[in-house]
Amino acid sequence: MTITSQAPALTRAPAPTACEELVVVIPAHNEQDAIGGTLRSLEEQTVTPGRVVVVADGCEDGTARIAREHGAQVVVTEDNRHRKAGALNQALARLTEQGRTYVLVLDADTRIAPEFIEAALATLERDPGLGAVSGLFVGERPRSVLERFQANEYARYRTQILTTGRVAVVTGTASVFRFEALLDVAAARGTRLPGTLGDVYDRSAITEDSELTLALRALGWRLASRPECECVTELMPTWGDLHRQRVRWYKGMLDNLRSYGLSRTTARYVGQQLMIALGIVTITMLAVLTAASVTAGTFALQPFWLCVGAVFLVNRVVTVWPAGRGGRLLALALVPEIVYDLALQVAFVRAAVRALTRRDVTWNHVAPART
């Protein structure tokens, strides 16, 4: 990894270093309200990238202008009909002859922690078998109860990864890839992997990040994450936006698993989907039996189940501890989060139906509300 010092700073803070072997690729579609914050977070890194490329995909606003003002190179997509995956493929295809070693793929509405790049590169340098270092996404400052639900959900996911050390999906929000691993994927498309030869991202996948995760694992690349690799992402402001987002996420994973079939690589993910389905059946039966016992006048609280419930409640609170006081209080209330979980299960059922009937879902673009 070639790192060169930048000009000395005028303050006492040490000057950041630059990794010339790292290029940042930011796919963007009408992101003028958010991309400035994203680019500023790159400027504040302890290790800055050698180049930043903003991929303007059908932009009709000031996205490209703002990107150039921040010193980023702007690449305009040509006849892209494959959404984010197509935009990324066009940009990555231009890097194949430029000797890059690492690529940070970053969403245009995401801000990363100052140590993100430094920690990710150090992790990749230590282990040549790692194909990617995934970001740990957290929600923006919640402005409503719905957004607090999502922030708690993301906090639990972060806790799970840091506790188990297992990365389920290399998030498309912000992740650093070894370029060699991406080239490996592109060369295997159409033979060992689904897709078209030469594409890094499967152009038919509606959740390109989970599909790329399966592709990397299928080729033997390992994945990791670090607590310093934190990224702040948008939260869905309405129930409708949330439902559409999750239907797309769930259906995307189901579609990807169907494309790959059952194997050692996919067994874990198939098991996760089955557990979600089992959870839906279990909660439905519990609700029906509880309602029946209340109606029949036989409902009674049992000490054993009260203890089980107490353990469950403690776990819910502890796993969202980093989310702050508001997140802990919401977890302590329990019932509201159960309602939220039920809403997600409804989205999963709809996604499963659409996956079985092979019906597509719409892409849900939400304009950021922050100033």
Buried (B, 14 or more C-beta within 10 A) or exposed (E): EEBEEEEEEEEEEEBBBBBBBBBBBBBBBBBBBBBBBBBEBBEBBBBBBBBBBBBBBEBEBBBBEBBEEBEBBBBBBEEBEBBBBBBBBBBBEEBBEEEBBBBBBBBBBBBBBBBBBBBBBBBBEEEEEBBBBBBBBBBBEBEEEBBBBBBBBBBBBBBEBEEEEEBBBBBBBBBBBBBEBBBBBBBBBEEEBBBEEBBBBBBBBBBBBBBBBBBBBBBEBEBBBBEBBBBBBBBBBEEEBBBBBBBBBBBBBBBBBEBBEEEEBBEEBBEEBEEBBEEBEEBEEEEEEEEEEEEEEEEEEEEEEEEEEEEEBEEBBEBBEBBBEBBBEBBEEBEEBEEBBEBBBBBBBBBBEBBEEEEEBEEBEBEBEEE
